[in-house]
Amino acid sequence: MDAYEKFNENLKNAAKAFKNIGKKEVIRVISHLDADGISACSLMIKLLNNENRKYSVSIIQQLNKEVLDQFAKESYNCFIFTDIGSGLVDEIKEVLKDRKVFILDHHSIADSNDFGDIVFVNPHIHGIDGGKEISGAGVVFKFACAVDKSMEGYAHIAIVGALGDMQDQGGFLRLNSEILSTAVEKKKIEVVKGLRIFGTQTKPLHKALEYCTDPFIPGVSGSESGAIQFLHQIGIDPKNGSGWKKIVHLDQEDMKKLVTGIIMKRLNESKPEDVLGDVYILPHEKEESPTRDAKEFATLLNACGRLGRASHGIGACLGDPKIKKQAIRSLGDYKKEIVIALNWYNDNKFTNDVFWGKQFVIINAKDKVMSTMIGTLASILSKSNVMTNNRFIMSMAQAVDGNTKVSLRSANNLDGVLDLRKVIEEVIDGIDNSECGGHKNAAGAVVPTESEEKLIEVAKEVLGRYAVEEKVS
């Protein structure tokens, strides 16, 4: 039996355990607040609705011993963790030892190999890289299908979760490809070859080009005037009557001009043609809606989660038209918070709050940026032309609970060779009451705010050492 067969067996056994839960039992669902976590939770809720189950849901930023202790005080007998929990198996086993616990996740697993009575579904158990092969939503989707085959009609939500975790970089691998095939078969996703530019459905053409950092377009990315000038140079009028054209408005001839123009601008890049790739369209969603393009849908879910409106994101996933409208409105507020974070960075990048090392930068926004937005800031900077290749971006912001949220990104993660999760583990090693999580390409941690100075000093040494090692190799 190979790894994938073992994983499928794991899913079947978990489905059997789920079916044995009494129908009168109220199930406690706990999930992560990012796009993958909201997608995973939405799939679980859909399954529970199909099964006529009662449930209570919490979306959280971080799971730790203190949070677990709070959950343990609740009267629920059955807990299901989605897209979260793998790093705290021993703690969950101890704190919820008298309860029925399911963990459906794809994150790296804590050192323990003893899962006790926990029903644990995770590809890592079988030697499959969950950080790349399948998202948390993908794990929940496969579990849900093992319980109820009709859940295959929601395969597109699992793909949205995978895109939220950037698992499409370099192309989907086996497990995500299987889910994508189901979504295409069910006519919930159309895969088209097109420009890998974010905002094709919703942004004015020149703004989509201005904000395009992956792939980077020299003279265009980061410059509104540069983007408008570029369009005029290649013979495309950015205006559409009194408004602005979007990429979806372009006819075939203009699309050819745009693609050729971008490739010509990128001739000095290593792969100038990588502006083209797979675009995932949800045909049942309205045109020019942020839920039409699966990548934009993932951003919408991130917006809802980061702003404390996860329920709106869940409603959008489940197709509730009224709640979907509320979710879409959250995008505007999300953009405002991004502007606040970027403005703070630009105003403070040469102050004591931003430390520039060799091949790394440490940004401490303290209480000036929402702690739920600090990872978004790091991600945006990691894709901008102000960060050189292989540079680490570590960003920090204080939460209201006395902890500091830390995010780690890399401007060029050497094709995934460098595991940012391991790097952040080393950074927080020795700091009491801290924990970390994430993946190879995006990792984070939570530390007591009082330990910030110690964290920064350790980070300078660890990041500096890794940067030198990578440069030498």
Buried (B, 14 or more C-beta within 10 A) or exposed (E): EEBBEBBBEBBEEBBEBBEEBEEEBEBBBBBBBBBBBBBBBBBBBBBBEEBEBEBEBBBBBBBBEEBBEEBBEEEBBBBBBBBBBBBBBBBBBEBBEEBBBBBBBBBBBBEEEEBBEBBBBBBBBBEBBBBBBBBBBBBBBBBBBBBBEEBBBBBBBBBBBBBBBBBBBEEBBEBBEBBBBBBBEEEBBEBEEBBBBBBBBBBBBBBBBBBBBBBBBEEBBBBBEBBBBBBEEBEBEBBEEEEBBBBBBBEEEBBEBBBEBBBEBBEEBEEBEEBBBEBBBBEEBEEEBBBBBBBBBBBBBBBBBBBBBBBBBBBBBBBBEEBBEBBBEBBEBBEEBBEBBBEBBEEBBEEEBBBEBEBBBBBBBBEBBBBBBBBBBBBBBBBBEEBEEBBBBBBBBBBEBEBBBBBBBBBBBEEBEBBBBBBBBBBBEEBEBBBBBBBBBBBBBBBBBEBBEBBBEBBBEBBBEBBEEBEEE
